[in-house]
Amino acid sequence: MAQLDKLIEKIQLNQEILLESGKTPMLRTENGATPLFTQQLSATQLTSLIQEIAPMPTKADIGQQKTVSFEYTAGVKTVVVAYASQGDQATARISMAAAPACAPVPAAGVPGYEPGINALLRKMFRLGASDLHLTSCQHPMVRVNGDMKDVFEEPVVKPDRMTALLTEILPAHNAAQFEESRDTDFAYEIPGLARFRVNVFMDRYGMGAVFRQVPMEIVTAEKLGLSKEMLELCFLSKGLVLVTGPTGSGKSTTLCALVDYINRHRKAHIITIEDPIEFVHQKKNCLINQREVHVHTRSFSNALRAALREDPDIVLVGEMRDLETISIAIETAETGHLVFGTLHTTTAASTVDRIIDQFPADRQAQIRTMLSTSLKGVIAQTLCKKTGGGRVAAMEVMFVNSAVSNLIREGKIYQIPSIMQTGRKLGMTLMNDSLFKHVVDKAISPEEAYIKAIDKQGLVEMLKTRGITVNLKGLGD
């Protein structure tokens, strides 16, 4: 009998065994997680346990920095095992396999019933995917480590089945919004498994949706490797801090880590305004009120205006989408509050430009002056594919010192990168510097860095100083 069989005997439907190197094995249920025993497993021990139950073709992949998934039967129970290793870390998740198609399915309202979409979301979770993409008349697809993959073992989702899957979980106000605008956003949760940020839309095939997985466990600032200079932003009494980047660049994860750091190190009142709520924060040292747009408030600007009457110390604005929201955020930062926000910009300098350009020409001089004193820092980031699997963030970091403040006030935004270069000792980093370091550390390939770079030629020149060349074939050059 395999050593894991005794643990597998303990697992039930909707439960999961989580094995992580350097940690105690845990049984995760809808009521939380409990240790299975006190011994911590090393990566070698964990890998050996998984190899013992893996089918022969899969054994060779385990322990070779690969991600694998397979089914295993112990007694009368069949479980799905998802294993991944990276460097000296290894993780395995063991969950009950879905019931066979011929098994009776509980009806809605009956104990044990689950919405039909849950089976696909559980598979997405087992595959270690960040996103599940559903398009009518096509197989489901998942995004794993940045790459899109077909889930061919799942049947093509026909339009009528798609409608049934999605309308079953649409909150009433989102269903009304979808009828009016043909797309809508909301949060969905499978207790004990994960939360998902959902966008439902209509295209030429019919209804479709994208589910972005939001981990139940908050990724800490320490685990993300945020610098001490970035963490010092969390102790400001007032000002505006922006986390920027394209969609899917990890902005929400970074903001979540910063809020969690404040929650652990300050005694303050935090208000978050999100659409939808993604990471759920529990009270530690701070009181945290999380408000969802269209559920708890009409709009970002309404909630931000109301927040000023709710005695906050820190306000997080999930998206600074429009002129009104940006204007109120700047005013809030000026009146003695610390405001965190996001924009879809790619560099620190372009972030400043984007904010100023939102305003009419006759107000831009005033906004430059306000921004020069209220803006405290910009973290612009993008996610890169790691060598051997996984993803890592490359970050451009700007802190507003007197030199940067003067450039903003005078409208000389194009000179900000030069100040950032000379401000490295203060913790400032240009995107190329971050990409260059990842390549030198062999975390990402030179080609991946080139794809993600804004100043591509500048990066190529930097890499040449280390004798590193970029294979431009197939990259558009």
N, C-alpha and C positions, 0 to 999 in steps of 0.2 A: 504494500500500500504506500502511495506517495506521501511525503511528509505534509503536503498541503491539504490532503484529503480531510483531516480532522477540522481544519479551518473552514473548508468548503461546506462541511456538514452544518455549520452554524448559519450559513447565508440563506436568506429567504428572498422572495420576489420584491423588487424595488429596494434591495439592499446591495451594498458593495463592500468588498474587502480592499483596503488601500495599503499597499506595501511600498514604502519609500526608504531608500538607503539612509542610514543615520537616524531613523525615526522608529517609533514603536508601531507595529502593525495595528491598523484601526478597522473597526466594522462601522460603516456609515449607514445610518437608517434615516427615516423621516424625522426622528426625534433628536438627531445629532450623531456624533461619533463617539465610540467607546473603544478603549484599548483591548486588544485580544490577549496580549500578554506583555510583560514589562521589558523583555529583551529587545534591544535595537538591532536591526539587521544591517550588515555591511552590504555594499554593492555586490561583492563576490557571493555572499550567502544568498542574497535575493535572486541573483542570476542563476545560481545552482538550483534553487527551488523551482524556478520557472522552467529551466531546461529539463527537469525531471518529469514534468507533465506535458511538455511540448511534443507535437508530432514530429517524426523524424525529419521531414524536409525543413521544418522550422528551426530545429535545434541549432543549425549552423549559423542562422542569422542572429540568434540571441547572444548577447555579449560582444557583438561587433558593431556597436554604435548604431544599431538599426531599430526601427519600430515595427513590432509584429503584433498580430491579433489572431487568435485561434480559439476553437471550442474544445472543452475538456469535460469528460463525463466521470463523475465520482459517485459511485453507487447509483442512486436514482436521479441525481441532479446533474444537469448539464449547465456549465457556466461558460462565459466568454472571458478570455484573458487578454488584456491589452498590456503589452510590455514595451518600455522605451528606456534607452540608456544614452547618456551623453557625458563624456569625460569619465569622472569617477562617481557619477550619480546614476542611479537606476530607480525606475518606478514601475509598479505593476498594479493594475486595477482588475479585480475579479468580480463579475456581476452575473446574475442569473440570466440565462439565455431566454429569448422570447419564447412564449408558448407556441407549439406547432399550429399550423393553420387550421387543423381539424379540431383543436381544443375549443370548448365553448367559451364565448367572450361575454363577460358580464355586461349588462345593459346600463345605459346612463341612469344614474340615481341609485344603482345597486352597489353595495360595498365591493371594492376591488376594481370598479370601472375606471378606465383611463381614456382620455381623448385619443383618437386614432393617431394624431400627430406624434404622440409620445414615443411610439416604437421607433420612428425615424430619428427622433432627437436622441434617444438612448443609443442608437447605432452610431450617430454622429459623435456622441461622447466617447464611446468605446474606440472609435477610430482616431481619437485625439485631434479632431477637426475643430477649427475655429468658427467655421460657418457652414450652414446647410442651405443649399440653393434648390428651390423647387420651382420648376417651370412646367406648365401644362404640356402634355404630349411628349415629355422627355423623361429619361431616368433622373432620379435625384442626383445631385452633385455635392461634393464637400470640398472645402479648402483645408488642406493639410500642409503646414509649414509654408504657406504662401502659394501653393500650387493647387489648381482645380483638378479634381478627380471624379470620374463617373462612379456611381454605385450601381454597377450593372446587375448585382444580385437582387436589387429591388426592381419591381416592374415599372414600366412607364406610367407616370401619373396622368390619368385621363382627366379632362376638364371637370367632369361631374364629381370624380373622387377628390380632386383638388378643392373644389368648392366646399364639399362636405368636411374635409380636413381642416380648412381654414376658418370657415364660418362658425365651427363648433367652439373655437377658442377666442373669437373676436369679441372684446368687450362691447357693450351696447353703443357707447359713444363713438368707438372706432368703426363699428359697422355703419353708423350714420355718416361718419366722415368719409368712409370708403365709397359709399353710395354717391356722395356729393363730388369728391375730388379724385376718386379712383386710385388712391393710395393712402396708407395710414401707418403710423408707428405705435407700438405698444410693447410692454414687457410681459414675458410669460415665464412661469417657474414650474419646474418639476421638483417638489419638495425632496430634499436630501440629495439631489443630483446637481442641478445647476439652474441659473437664470438665463434667459435669452432675450436679447433685444431683437424685435421682430419688425420687419417692414413687409406689408402686404401690398401688392400692386396689380395692375392690369396691363397686359401686353397683347400682342396680336394673337397669341395662342389661348388667352384666357387669364384666369387668376394665377398669380405666382407669389412667392415669398422668399425672403432671406432671413434666416435665424442666425444671429451672432451670439456665440456662447459667452456668457459672463460668469466667471468662476465664482462659486459660493465662498471660497476662501480669498480674502483680500491679499494681494501681493504687496508686501511691505516695501518701504523705501530702501531698506537695507538689502533686500533680495534683488531689487532692481538695480542696485549699485549707484543710487543717486549721490552726487558729490555733497560734501559738507557745506559748500557754498550754496547749493540749491536748497538744502534743508534749512539754511539760515533764513530763507524767505518765509518759512513757516512761522517765524517768531516776530515778524513785522507787526506793528500795531495798526498800520494803514498802508494803502497802496494797491496797485493793480499788478497782478502776476498772470501772464498768459502762457498757456500750453498750446502749441499750434502744430499743424501738420495735415497731410491729406487724410481722407477717410481711410480707416483701418490702419493708422500709424501708431496706435497705442496711446493716444491722448487720454482716453478715459482711464486707462490703467495707471498712468503717471499721476493724473489728478487724484485718483483714488488713494494712491500711495501717500501723496502729500497730505490729504485730509486725514488719513489714518495716523500719520506721524503727528499731526497736530492733536488728534484725539488722544494719543498716548503721552504727549509731552506738555500740553497746555490745559488750563482749566478755562474753557471758553464756550461760547454759544455759536454753533455752526448751522447755517441754513444752506441747503443745496436746492437748486432749481434745475430740474432735468427733464428731458423728453426722449425716452422714458427714464425712470429710475433704473440704473444698472446695478452697481455695487451697493449692497445694503450695509450700512455702518451701524454697529451696536454701540451703545453708550460705554465709554471707558472713563476718561477724565472729562470729556466734553458732553454737553447736551447737543444732540444733532437732530434737526428737523429736516426731513427730506420731502420736497414737494414735487409732484409730477404735473407738467403742463397738460392741460385738457382734462386732468382728473382732479387735481387739488387747486388749480388756478387756471385762469383763462390763457395767459401768455407769459413769456419770460419777462417782458417789461412790466406787466401788472404785478407779478410776484416780486420782482426786484424793487419796485416802488413800495410795495407793502412791507418788504423786509426791513425797511428803514424804521418802521413802527414796531418791530418785533425784537428790538434790543439785541441784534447780532454783533458778534466780534468778527466773524468770518462769513463771507457769502460766496458760494460757488455757483457760477452761471454756466450751465451745461453747454450752451451755444450762444454766442453773441451775433445773432443773425441780422439784425436790422439797426438802423440809425438810432431809434429810440432806446433800444436795449443798450447799445454801446454808450450812448450819452449818459444814461442813468448809471451805468457801471462806473464810468469815469467820475461822475459826481459823488457816487457812494464811496469810491476809493479816496476821494479828496476830503470827505467829511468824517474821517476817523474810523474807517472800516477796511479790513483786508479782503480784497476781492480776487477770486480766481476765475478765469474764463478761458474759453477756447475759440480759436479761429482756424479756418482752413487755409493758412498761409504756410509757405515752405521755408522761409528764412526770417531771422529776427528783423532785418531791415524792411523786408516786404510787409511784415506785420504792422510796423509803424505806418508805412505808406497806406496800407489798406484801411486802417482806422481813420486816418486823416481824410482820405479820399471819400469816405462815407458821408462827410459833411459838405454842405453847400460852400461855395468858394468864400462867401462873406463871413463864414464862421471858422474857417480853417486856421487862421492865425491864432484865434482864441483857443482852439482845441490843441494846437501845437504847444501852446504855453501850459495848458492844463495837463497834457500828457507828459510834458517834460518833468513835471513835479510828481505826478501820480504814478506813472509807470515805473515799476521796480525791477521787473525781470521778464524775459521771454525765453521759453524753452521750445525750440522748434525741433521736431523729431520725425524720423521715418523708420519703418521696420525693414530690416535686411534678412535675407535667408542665410542662416548659419551653415558653415561647412559641416556636413554630417547630420544635418537635420535641426529643426527648431528655428527660432528667429531671435534677433537681437536688435535693440534700438540704437540708432545713431542720432546723437543729439547736438544741436547747435544751441549754445547757452549765452545769453547776453544779460548783463546786469547794468542798470542805469546808474552810472557814476556821473560826476560833474561834466566830464567831457561829452558823454553820450547825451546827457540832458541838454547841453548847449546846442548840439547838432540838431536835436529834435526841435528845439525852440526856433532855431535859425532856418529850419527846413532843409538842412544839408544831410539828408538821410543816406545818400550814397557814400558818405564818408564813415558811416558806422562800422562796416567791416574792418577798416583800418584800425579803428580804436579797439575793436575786439581782438585783433591780432596782438596789439601791444598790451592788452589787458589779460593775457593768459594767466599771469600770476594771481589775478583776482578770481580765477575760476572760469573766465570766459572761454568759449570754444566755438570755432567755426565748424560748419558741417563737414568740410573737407578734412579738418583735423581729426574729427571723430571717426570718419570713414577710414582715413589713413591708419589710425591706431588699430581699428578692427582688422584691417588687412595685415598689418605687421604682426599682430597677435594671432594671425591665422584663424580668426573667428569667422571671417567672410572672405570670399574670393575677390581678387581685383576686379573681375568682370561685374560682380554684384555691386561693388562700391561704385563703379563707373556708371552703372544704370541708375543708381540712387542719387548720384552727385548732381548738383545744380551747376557748379563750375567744373565741368568735366575736364577741360584741358588743364586747369590748375591742379586737379587731382592726379592726372597722368604725370605731370612734371614732378609732383611730390613723390609719387611712387618710384619714379626713375632714380631719385636720390638714394633709394634703398636697393636699386637693381631689380625692381619689380616691374614687369611689363604687363600691359592689359591686352588680351586677345580681343581685338575689336570685331573680328569676323562674326557676323550675325547680330551685332549690336547696333547696326544702323550706320556705322562709319566704315 
